[in-house]
Amino acid sequence: MVKSSFSPSQQSKETKNTTFRIAKPNEPNIWVMQNTISIFDKHNTLVQTIGALIDITETKDFELALQQKNEEIEIRSNEYKLLNQELELAISLAANSNLYFQKNFD
């Protein structure tokens, strides 16, 4: 099974850069980048398409691992923010309690 972000447009004279994930059952994914350019004649008729495939599996695996780590860091950061808010509240309550006891019992 090949999943792609490719949307073919034969009339485009631009270079197309497309990333594909090739998934086979019980095998690791393979990632490839396809670079193509279409060549047209003077009547704007497609004459030829030239392309190359590059295996980017290692790069993509690192990219996905980095994305996962960033998501984990974001979760931890939010947890620390909540803990910090709870600590600030506890400190505020303790300070107010201390002032109350000093004012009323000293």
C-alpha positions as CSV (number, residue, x, y, z in Angstrom):
1,M,0.0,0.0,0.0
2,V,1.4,3.4,-1.0
3,K,0.1,6.5,0.8
4,S,1.1,9.8,-0.8
5,S,0.5,13.6,-0.6
6,F,0.8,13.6,-4.5
7,S,-1.9,15.3,-6.5
8,P,-0.9,14.9,-10.1
9,S,-1.1,17.9,-12.4
10,Q,0.3,17.2,-15.8
11,Q,-0.1,20.8,-17.0
12,S,2.3,22.1,-14.3
13,K,5.8,23.0,-15.5
14,E,7.0,23.1,-11.9
15,T,9.1,20.4,-10.2
16,K,7.0,18.2,-8.0
17,N,8.4,17.0,-4.7
18,T,6.3,14.3,-3.1
19,T,6.8,12.1,-0.1
20,F,5.4,8.5,-0.1
21,R,5.0,6.0,2.7
22,I,5.1,2.5,1.5
23,A,3.5,0.2,4.0
24,K,3.6,-3.6,3.7
25,P,2.0,-6.0,6.2
26,N,4.5,-7.2,8.9
27,E,7.3,-5.1,7.5
28,P,8.6,-1.7,8.5
29,N,7.5,1.4,6.6
30,I,9.6,2.7,3.7
31,W,9.6,6.4,3.1
32,V,10.6,7.8,-0.3
33,M,10.7,11.2,-1.8
34,Q,9.8,11.5,-5.5
35,N,11.1,14.5,-7.5
36,T,9.5,14.9,-11.0
37,I,9.4,17.5,-13.7
38,S,7.1,17.4,-16.8
39,I,8.3,18.5,-20.2
40,F,5.9,20.0,-22.7
41,D,6.2,20.8,-26.4
42,K,5.4,24.2,-27.9
43,H,1.7,23.2,-28.0
44,N,1.7,22.6,-24.3
45,T,1.4,18.9,-24.8
46,L,3.1,16.6,-22.3
47,V,6.1,15.0,-24.0
48,Q,8.0,13.5,-21.1
49,T,8.1,13.2,-17.4
50,I,11.5,12.8,-15.7
51,G,11.8,11.7,-12.1
52,A,13.9,10.3,-9.3
53,L,13.1,8.4,-6.1
54,I,15.2,8.9,-3.0
55,D,15.0,6.6,0.1
56,I,14.4,8.9,3.1
57,T,13.4,6.3,5.6
58,E,16.1,7.0,8.1
59,T,15.5,10.8,7.9
60,K,11.7,10.3,8.3
61,D,12.2,7.9,11.2
62,F,14.3,10.5,13.0
63,E,11.7,13.2,12.2
64,L,8.9,11.1,13.6
65,A,10.9,10.2,16.7
66,L,11.6,13.9,17.3
67,Q,8.0,14.8,16.8
68,Q,7.0,12.2,19.5
69,K,9.6,13.5,21.9
70,N,8.3,17.0,21.4
71,E,4.8,15.9,22.2
72,E,6.1,14.2,25.4
73,I,7.9,17.4,26.4
74,E,4.8,19.4,25.8
75,I,2.8,17.0,28.1
76,R,5.5,17.2,30.8
77,S,5.6,21.0,30.5
78,N,1.8,21.3,31.0
79,E,2.1,18.9,34.0
80,Y,4.9,21.1,35.5
81,K,2.8,24.3,34.9
82,L,-0.1,22.7,36.9
83,L,2.2,21.6,39.7
84,N,3.7,25.1,39.8
85,Q,0.2,26.7,40.1
86,E,-0.7,24.3,42.9
87,L,2.6,25.2,44.7
88,E,2.0,28.9,44.3
89,L,-1.5,28.5,45.7
90,A,-0.2,26.5,48.7
91,I,2.4,29.1,49.4
92,S,-0.1,31.8,49.2
93,L,-2.5,30.0,51.6
94,A,0.4,29.3,54.0
95,A,1.5,32.9,54.0
96,N,-2.1,34.1,54.6
97,S,-2.6,31.6,57.4
98,N,0.7,32.7,59.0
99,L,-0.4,36.3,58.9
100,Y,-3.8,35.5,60.3
101,F,-2.3,33.6,63.3
102,Q,0.3,36.3,63.9
103,K,-2.4,39.0,63.9
104,N,-4.9,37.2,66.1
105,F,-2.8,35.1,68.4
106,D,0.4,37.1,69.1
